[in-house]
Structure formats: structure tokens, C-alpha cells
Amino acid sequence: MEKKQRPTRIYFASDLHLGIRDSRARERLFVRWLNTIQADATAIYLLGDLFDFWFEYKTVVPRGYVRLLGKLAALRDAGIPIYYFVGNHDLWMHDYLEKELDIPIYHQPIIENFDGKTFFIGHGDGLGPGDTGYKLMKKVFTNKICQFLFACLHPNIAIGIANYFSQRSRLANGETDSHFLGKEQEMLWQYCQKKSKEMPHINYFVFGHRHLPLTLDIKENTTYINLGDWIKHNSYAIFDGQKLTIQYFS
């Protein structure tokens, strides 16, 4: 007898920022969400910044996050594919998740096709016009020499410095740019609009980074979705084989 194919249920989430305020509670909440989707998920896409800071030495990674990492391991052992896209807070992620949990790591956006719909998927940082200061800083942070010099610091010092600034960030103090000022002011919407002219076959542009759940039309049959975050919104997206929608977990 031919095995019946499971209905498509592809989940997308981003911007958990473990390491800043209320981290333990948010980690438990996120794991509860993963528990609820385990029964029907055909794939899970994590679009970056699950950690507010992440740096991989050859033999050391930041301590903590065992509930999340353990749950991701259980999902992979259950045969559910998981894909991870680095964000601007965890861009120093290399092969730890890939080797330990069999989770592929992506440093650039990719294009996927699900049930006849074409998706453009990435974290979203550094895309679109403006934000030149961050784009320059990202070039420094992703420079191999700069990474080598940072790795020369003892983990207690290096991770301590990172955590110091992390705890004093705008996110740690509850401030986010979660105000919608119109799509013409949204850099990612502008990026999607330009990209859709180059790639008219894209149906969904899916990003994190913005910390604001958004569903904005680009043109007919093309939509920009931003996943929001798990600091204020507990938002995610699900593709059911026909449509991608934003939902919320309480």
C-alpha cells in the first residue's frame, strides 16, 4: 500500500533573542510552540537571531539554551527537517548546529519551491536601501581576520564583552522599531519590490529582522511577509500548501 503523503505544514519563525531579558521564560514558551507543531510540521525554517549573541570557537559555544537545543535535536531525530538562517546577532554561527543537530546553516537568502509556490527566504539584515552604518559594520564582523582576532580572546572575556553590550541594547531595554510608518518607509518592502522585478516568479518574500509582523503586497501574486518576533509578538508564519499566513502563539 502506498504511504499517504502528509499535508504541507511549513513553519517559519525568527528573532527569539535568547540572552536578553526574560530569556528563560521566552525559551520555554518557544519550546512549547515547537511541541505544538511537532505533530504536523513537514519542515521548520528558523530565520535567525534565535540567540542575541552567538560565537563558535573550535571547542566552545555560549553556555545555556539547553531546552531549545534539546528540542531541536528531538525534532530532527523525529525526522522533521529544520533549516537555520543566521541573523545579525548570530552571524558568527558556523557548523555547530549542522554537525550536532544536522541542521543546515545559511548565510545568504535562498529560493525554495513548495507546492508550486516560490519562496525567497532570509533573515533580512542589510537588504534594501540605506542603513549604510550597519552594512559597513557587517563587513567588519564577517571579515575572517576580525573573526580570528576575536577568537584569540579567551571565551570568558570575549563572550563577557558581547553579553555586556547585549544587556545594554535597545532590545534588552524593551525598545523595538515596531511601528509601521507605511510600506514606502519599509526598507525590506522596497528591497522586495525591486527584487520582484528581477525575479517575477517569486510568490513570497519571507524575512525576520524587522520585529514587526507584516503582510504587504508587492504586486499581484507576490507578497512580503515579516515574521515579527518572540519578544513582543510571539508571531510566526505557516504555509499550508496554498497560502502563507502570520499567526500568534499565546
Number of C-alpha atoms within 10 A of each C-alpha: 3 4 5 6 6 9 11 17 17 20 23 25 28 31 26 25 24 23 21 22 16 11 18 15 11 18 21 14 17 20 17 16 16 18 12 12 15 16 11 14 21 18 20 22 18 23 27 31 26 26 22 24 23 23 21 16 18 10 6 10 14 15 8 11 16 10 14 19 15 13 16 22 19 14 20 16 12 11 11 17 18 22 18 24 27 27 29 19 20 19 20 18 22 19 15 18 17 14 10 10 18 17 18 16 19 19 16 12 17 11 12 13 11 13 10 10 17 16 20 20 21 26 28 25 21 19 16 17 11 10 12 10 9 13 14 11 11 15 11 13 16 12 11 11 11 13 14 11 9 17 15 11 11 11 17 9 11 15 18 12 11 14 17 11 12 20 15 11 14 12 16 19 12 11 10 14 10 14 9 11 8 8 14 9 10 14 19 26 25 18 16 24 21 14 15 20 11 10 12 13 13 21 23 25 28 26 28 30 23 23 23 20 23 21 18 14 16 19 13 7 12 20 23 24 24 29 30 27 24 23 21 14 17 22 23 23 22 18 18 17 14 11 10 21 16 19 13 13 13 8
